[in-house]
Amino acid sequence: MAKKILIVEDEAELVELMKIRLAASGYEVSSANDGEDGLKKIYEEKPDLVLLDILMPKMNGLELCLKIKADPKTKNIPVVIVSASGGSDLRGRSQMSGANDCIYKPFESSELLEKIRKWTS
């Protein structure tokens, strides 16, 4: 059974590239382009992992991560923050929001796949 990955990211080109790469690696992939839609899809789809950008419309990624981790129904879903913003404190801010890991843009697809495997196996 393929693991389900939800990408919550407002950069359409990056979403498409990630979808293609993850699907080719055997994952079932869906996406949301803002935090509110992302939260809705988490409850509907119950993904095995969420890839989450920080800077998004309606609700930023750190707020969304706090909501995911505060709810007993979703708190065990691994969250990997994927962001170009945040500078040197990205890892600390990600951990404070409850994220399991973070990855800096731009990234190699092999690095992304390694983090996904780590949190879904």
C-alpha positions in Angstrom: 0.0 0.0 0.0 1.5 3.4 -1.1 2.2 5.9 1.6 0.1 9.1 1.3 2.0 12.4 1.3 0.2 15.8 1.5 2.1 18.8 0.2 0.9 22.1 1.6 2.7 24.7 -0.5 1.6 27.8 -2.5 4.3 27.6 -5.1 2.5 25.7 -7.9 5.7 24.9 -9.9 7.4 23.4 -6.9 4.3 21.4 -6.0 4.2 19.9 -9.5 7.9 18.9 -9.4 7.5 17.3 -6.0 4.4 15.4 -7.1 6.1 14.0 -10.1 9.2 12.9 -8.1 7.2 11.5 -5.2 4.7 9.6 -7.5 7.7 8.2 -9.4 9.0 6.9 -6.1 5.7 5.1 -5.3 4.0 7.6 -3.1 0.3 8.7 -3.4 0.5 12.5 -3.4 -2.1 15.3 -2.9 -1.6 19.0 -2.3 -3.1 22.1 -0.8 -2.1 25.7 -1.6 -2.8 27.3 1.7 -2.9 26.4 5.4 -6.7 26.3 5.7 -7.1 24.0 2.7 -4.2 21.9 4.1 -5.9 21.4 7.4 -9.1 20.4 5.7 -7.3 17.8 3.6 -5.4 16.4 6.6 -8.8 15.5 8.2 -10.2 14.2 4.9 -7.2 12.2 3.6 -5.3 11.2 6.8 -1.9 11.4 5.1 1.1 9.4 6.3 3.2 12.6 6.2 2.8 16.3 5.6 5.3 18.4 3.7 4.7 22.0 4.8 5.8 25.4 3.6 6.0 28.2 6.2 5.0 31.3 4.1 1.5 30.7 2.8 -1.8 32.6 2.6 -4.6 32.3 5.1 -2.6 30.3 7.7 1.2 29.9 7.8 2.9 26.6 8.1 4.0 27.0 11.7 0.4 27.8 12.7 -0.9 24.8 10.8 1.8 22.5 12.4 0.7 23.7 15.8 -2.9 22.8 15.0 -1.9 19.4 13.6 0.1 18.5 16.7 -2.5 19.9 19.2 -5.3 17.5 17.9 -5.3 13.9 19.2 -6.6 12.8 15.8 -3.7 14.2 13.8 -0.8 14.6 16.3 1.0 11.5 15.2 1.2 12.5 11.5 4.9 13.4 10.8 5.4 17.0 9.6 8.4 18.1 7.6 8.8 21.8 7.2 10.0 22.7 3.7 11.0 26.3 3.5 13.4 28.9 2.0 12.6 31.3 4.8 13.5 31.1 8.5 17.2 31.5 8.2 19.4 29.8 10.8 16.5 29.6 13.3 14.3 27.5 10.9 15.1 24.3 12.7 14.3 25.7 16.1 11.1 27.4 15.0 10.1 24.1 13.3 10.7 22.1 16.5 8.8 24.7 18.6 5.7 24.2 16.3 5.9 20.5 16.8 7.4 19.6 13.4 9.4 16.4 13.1 12.0 17.7 10.7 12.8 20.5 8.3 14.5 20.8 4.9 15.8 24.0 3.3 14.8 25.1 -0.3 16.4 24.6 -2.7 16.9 20.9 -1.9 17.9 17.8 -3.8 15.1 15.3 -4.4 17.2 12.6 -2.8 17.4 14.6 0.4 13.6 15.0 0.4 13.0 11.3 -0.3 15.4 10.4 2.5 13.5 12.5 5.0 10.2 11.0 3.8 11.5 7.5 4.2 12.8 8.3 7.7 9.4 9.4 8.9 7.1 7.0 7.1 8.9 3.7 7.7 
